Amino acid sequence: MLLAAEAFGATAELRQSDAIRWLMDMRQGVIHLNYRGVVAYLKDKHVESFQLFHAFAEGIEQERLVSMNSPLREVVRNAEKVACYFPDTKTVFVENKPSRRSVLLELPEDLAQLSRHYDFKLLAQEYVAQRLSQIISIEPRDDFRYARRIWVDVESKLPLKFELVGENDQVVEQMMFTSLSIEESIPRSELNASTKVDTFTWQINQRKALPLDSLKWVLENVPDGFQMISYTRLLRAPTEHPVEHILLSDGFSSVSIYIDELGGDVVKGHQKKVGAINAHSRKIDRYLVTVMGEVPARTVQAIAGGVHRQNVQRP
C-alpha cells in the first residue's frame, strides 16, 4: 500500500510538472511570437469581438487590441506603457504596467511557485479555430480564487481559448480565438493607435507610479499568495482629483484596491457582483476604500476588512 501511494504521488507530481511545462511554453509563445487574430470575449453574458495584433522585435513587446463592436475602444501597449482609448466618451487612460504583462491574459512568471495555491493537470486535446490544442486545468487549493481552463495551441503554444470558472463550476468569463495567424513580422502601422486624440476635447487620465515605501495604508487579511504588484495614483481630468490604486496578484488572479478621499457621507459598506467581478466598499474615516477583482466575494471582503491607515488605532 505504501509503495502504491508513493507511486500515485509521483505520478500526480509528474502530471503537474507536465502541465506547468505547457504553461511555461505558452508564456514564451505569447511574448516572443508575432501574430494577429480575431478574439471573441464573453463576459456578463455579453459577447464582444476584438482584433489583436502582437509583435516582438529587438526585445520590445508591442500589442494592439481593437474592439469590433460597441462600445468602441482600443488598447495599445508598447513595452511597459499602456494606453486605453474610449472614442465614444473621448477618454484615454495612460499607465505603466509591469513588463511583459499581456493585455489578453494574466501570465505569471513563476508557475512552480503557484503550485502552492493551484493544482495543474492536462486534460484532453480539442480543436479551436481549426488548430489542435491541449486543455490545461488550473484548480485552486482554497476558496479565495477561481478555477481556470486554458486551451494551448499544440503547434505555436499560444492560448487559443480561456475559461474562468466561478462558483458551482459555472463559466463566468471566456476568451476564444476565432481566427489566428502566426506572422514573420507585424507592420508598425498595425501596432500604432488608430485613435486620434485631441487634447482640447479629450479627457486624459494618467496613472503615476508611486514608491511602495510611500504607502500610508496597511493591508491585513490578504490571502496567502497575493503580493503587491504596483502602487499608483490616478489623476482624473479635468479636476485632477487623485485616487490611489494598489494592485495585488497571485500570478493568475488580480485584485485592485482603490482609495478615494471624499467629502460628505459615503456608504459604509457595499457589496456588488457583476459577472466574475466581486467588489466590496467601506468607509474609513474620510476615505472610501473599494476592493474589486475577478475573485470570489470572500476574497474582496477579507481584503477590504483588513485595510487600515498606518499609525491609526483600530476600533
N, C-alpha and C positions, 0 to 999 in steps of 0.2 A: 504493500500500500504506500509506503514511504517513497519507494522508487517511482511509483506511478504518479504520485503527487509532484515529485521533483520534475519528472518528465513533462507533466502538464504545465507546470510553472515555466519551464524552459521554453516550451512551445508557445505559450502565451507571450513571453518576453520576445521571442523571435518574431511573432506576428506584429507586435507593437513596433519593433525596430524596423520591420519591412514597411509598415505604414508611414513611419516617420521619414524613412528614406525617400518615399514617394513625395511627401510634402516638402522635403528639402529640395528635391529636384524641381518641384513645381515653383517654389520661391525663386530659384535661379532662372527658370524659364520666364517667369513673369517680369523679372528685372532686365534680363540680357537679350531677349528676343525682340525683333521688330515685327509688329503685327497690327492688323486692322480687323474690325469686325462689327457686327450689329448685336447688341445685347438687349435682351428682354428682362425687365426688372419688375417683379411682383411684390408690392408692399401695400399693406392696408387694403387688400382686395382691389387694388388699382394697378393696372399693367402699364408700364412705360417702356419706350424703346430709345436706345441711345446708340450713336456711332462712337466707337472707341478707336483711337489712334495711339500707338505706343512705339517709342524708339529709344535705342540705347547706342550712343556714339561718343567716343573719346571719354568714357567714364561718366557721362552725364545721361540721366534718365529723363525723358520727356513724355508727357501724356496729355491727351485732349479727349474730353468726353462731351458730346453734344446731344442734347435732347432732340427727339424727332417728333414730339407731340407736346401739347401744352401741359403744364406751364413751361415755357421756353427757358433754358438755362445752358450754361457752358462752363466747364471746369477745365482749367489749363494748369499743368504742373511742369515746371522747369527746375530740375534738381529739387531743392527744398522749398521753393516759392510756389504757392498755390493761389490762384485767383478764381473766384466763383462769380460768374456774371448772371444777372437776372434781368433780361431786357424788358420784361413786362412792367417791372417796378423801377427800372433804371437804377438798380442797386448792384454794387460789386463788393465782395469781401476779399481782402488780401491778407494772407498769413504765411508764415513759415512753418512747415511741418517737419517732423523727423525725417531724415533722408531715407530714401528707398521705402517709403510707405505708400502703397498703391492707393489710388482713388477708388479702385474697384473692390478690393478685398483686403482685410487685415491679414498681414503676413508676418508672423513672429520670426525673430532671428534664431532664438534658442528653443527649438522644438523639443529637444530632450528634456529641458527644464520643465516644459509644460506637462510632461508625463506625470508630474506630481498632482496635477489637477484635472487631467483629461486622460481617457483611455482611447487609444488609436487602434483601428483594425481595418484590414482590407475586406471589402465585400465583393460583389460580382462585378463583371465588366458589362458596360452598355454603350450604345451609340448615342452621341449627342452632336447635332449639326453634322451628321454623316461622318463622324470621327469616333473611333473606338476609344472608350475612356474607362479608367479604373475608379470605382467608387471607394471612397475612404470615409469611414465613420469616426466621428470625434464625439465621445460621450463624456460629460463632466462627472467628476467623482463626488460632487456635492450639489447642493440646491442653489448655489449662487450664480450659476452660469447656464447658458442654453447649450443644447447639443447642436452639432453641425454635420452635414454630409457634403462632400466635395467630389465632383466627377473630374478626374485629371486625364487629359489627353495622353494616350499611350505614346504617341509619336513625339509631340512637342513638349509635353509635360505642362501645358498651360491649363488652368482651371476652366472647364467648359460649362460647368453648372455648379451652383452652390445653393444649399438649403439651410435655413436657420430653423431649428425645431424647438418650439416652445413647450408649454405645459400640455399634458395629455397627448404627447407625440404629434402635435399639430404643426404643420409647416406654416410659419408666420412671415417668412420672407424668402424670396427665391430670385436668383440671378441665373440667366442661361444665354449662352451664345447661340444665336440662330444662324449666323454665318461667321466664318473665321478664315483669315488668310495670313500665312506667315510670309514676310517680305524680306528681301535683301536689305532694303532701306525704306524709310518713310520720308517723303518730301517735307521740307521745313514748312511749306505753305499749309500743310495739313496738320501741323503741330501748333501753329500760332493761332491765337484767338481771332475769330472772325467778328466778334462783337466789338463795335467801335464805341468808346466811352467819351462822352462829352463832360468835362469836369464842371461845366456850368449847370448842367441839368441832371447829372447823375449823382447819386449818393454813394460816396466811397467810404467803406468801413475797413479799418485796419486792426490787425492783432499785433500787439507789441510784446515780444518775448521779455519775460522778467526773470531775474536771477532767483533760483529756488530759495536761497537764504533770506530773501526779502519777504517770503510768505509769512503773513501775520495770523495764519489760521492753523489749527491743529486738527488732524484727521485721525480720529479713533474709530474703531469698529470696521475698518476696511478689511474685507475678506482676504485671507491669505492668498498670495499670488499676484494681487493687483499692486502695481507700482505707479508712481507719478511719472508721466511722460513729459509733460510740459506745464508751464505756468505762464499765462499770458493775460494781457489787458486789452479788451475790445473797446475801441473808441468809435462810437456811433455818431455819424454825421446826421444833422448839422449841429446838434447840441454838444457833441464830443463827450457825452455822458459815459463814464468808464464802467465797464463790467469786467470783473475778474473771472478768469476761466482756468480751472485746474482739470487736466486730463489724466485719468487713470486707465491702465490697461493691464491685462494679464497676458497679452500677446494675441489673443483672439477677441476677447470681449473688452469693449471700451465703455467708460463711464465718465460723463462730464459733470463738473461741479461749477455752477455759475453763482457768483456772489455780487449782488446788486445793492448799492446803498440807496435807500429810498426815503422820501419824506412821507409823513402821514401813516395811516394804518394800512397794513397788508394782511393777507390771510396767514394765520399762524401755522396751519398745516393743510396740505392739499395733495391728494394722490390722483394721478392721471395715468391712463394707459391708452396708447394708440398703436395698434398692431403689435410689433415686437418691442416697442419702446415703452418703458415704465419711467415715470417721473414722480418725485416727491419734493414738495416745497415746505419750508418752515421759516419762521421769523426768528432772527437772533439779534436782539437789540434793535438797531435801526437798519439792519440788513435783511434782505430776502435771499435765502440760500435755496437753490434748486439743483437737485441731483437727478440726472436722467441718463439713460443708456439702454442698449439692447441686451438687457439682463432681466432676470425675474424681479418682481416687486420687492421681495425681501432684501435683495441686494441694495437697491437705492434707499430703502427705508433704513437699513443698518448704517449705510454710509452717511446719510443725512442726519441721523440721530447722533453720530459721533463727531460732527463738525462743531468746533467752538473756537473762539478767539484766544490767542495767546495771552497768558497772564491775567485771564479773567476767571474769577471764581465761578464754578458751575453750581447751579442750584442742587 
